[in-house]
Amino acid sequence: MSFFDYFKSKKKNTANVAKERLQIIVAHERGMRDQPDYLPQLQQELIAVIRKYVQIDDDMVQVELDRNDDCSVLELNVTLPEHQQ
Amino acid sequence: MAKIIVVTSGKGGVGKTTTSASISTGLARRGFKTVVIDFDVGLRNLDLIMNCERRVVYDFVNVIQGEASLNQALIKDKRVETLYILPASQTREKEALTQEGVEKVLNELAETFDYIVCDSPAGIEHGAQMALYYADEAIVVTNPEVSSVRDSDRILGILQSKSRRSEMGLDPVKEHLLLTRYNPDRVDRGEMLSVGDVEEILAIPLLGVIPESQIVLNASNQGLPVILEDDSDAGQAYEDAVGRLLGEEREHRFLTAAKKGFFSRMFKG
């Protein structure tokens, strides 16, 4: 910091930006880590079945497994295109 | 009973080999019979950092494949009495490290050594998984930088799911965070993640913080484990880390920037 910089407004705190970005991505990746290996294939096969009837994109089907102590919930979320006959 | 410690990180270039050299030297210097193994098959470098590159005759893979005995392959350190180095092979494929082969060598070492330090290659592939598989404790070397922290978290996930301890349902691998290349000045200026930030994200106990220091490069240039530079901040920080690894209470040092006078703050910074 030179003499004149001393009076200027503070520089952006990039460490805070790094911390926030890391907290988000690490939480996301930890969630993925606990998923069983078969989920991606299950998701692909579900997409294939739904495509027989409705035209959807790959990212319109979301499969997640929530595991609690005594039961697991398989959550299937399908977003259908807006204008369907 | 020998204790197996893996030095790992996911990301390359964060200081795994530097740390392996210093931690193993520090343990041996306290009288523990210690061996440090280079798991980086094809990219051997521990021998250079330990200054024994011209004494390598046989290597880890030779021992696994029965081409040499352990005693033929182990290199005795010239500075510290109870320290031995097992170099990696420079010519073989990484797949030469088989799980059974690694287990056989570790079991044989465990008969006579107190500590076995495994210097992991970068990445999360076969070599890195072999280095961590049999570990009792893991030192996760991390730089205060986004890609290194993310990769460290990834390697923690592998320690928790693909190590022998996790697969066999034993007590989990004991995890330690070692933050390296730390620059308190930049942390103060808001340019670098702080120790607290990294601890909060990774949520594992802090083993030590090694300040960024020119001494580290000077030491590696000469093949000297930096912990032997007793007068340097980085050397002392490694010595503290070894103490904590052995269960001693040591206050963390070198976490704050050196105080600057009024004039240097005004005109240089």
Contacts between the chains, C-beta under 8 A, distances in Angstrom:
chain1	res1	chain2	res2	distance
A	1	B	265	7.1
A	1	B	269	3.5
A	2	B	267	6.9
A	2	B	268	7.9
A	2	B	269	6.9
A	3	B	266	5.7
A	3	B	267	6.1
A	5	B	269	7.7
A	6	B	265	8.0
A	6	B	266	6.4
A	11	B	189	7.5
A	11	B	190	7.1
A	12	B	190	7.8
A	13	B	190	3.5
A	14	B	190	6.7
A	14	B	191	5.9
A	15	B	187	7.0
A	15	B	190	5.0
A	15	B	191	6.1
A	15	B	192	5.6
A	15	B	193	5.3
A	15	B	194	6.9
A	15	B	197	6.9
A	16	B	190	6.9
A	18	B	145	7.8
A	18	B	146	5.1
A	18	B	193	5.6
A	18	B	197	7.8
A	19	B	193	6.1
A	19	B	197	4.8
A	19	B	200	7.9
A	19	B	201	7.1
A	21	B	146	6.5
A	22	B	146	5.8
A	22	B	149	5.5
A	22	B	150	6.5
A	22	B	193	7.9
A	22	B	201	5.2
A	23	B	201	6.1
A	25	B	150	6.2
A	26	B	149	7.6
A	26	B	150	6.5
A	26	B	153	5.0
A	26	B	201	5.8
A	29	B	150	7.5
A	29	B	153	6.8
A	29	B	154	7.0
A	29	B	157	7.8
A	30	B	153	7.3
A	30	B	157	7.2
A	33	B	157	4.7
A	33	B	161	7.6
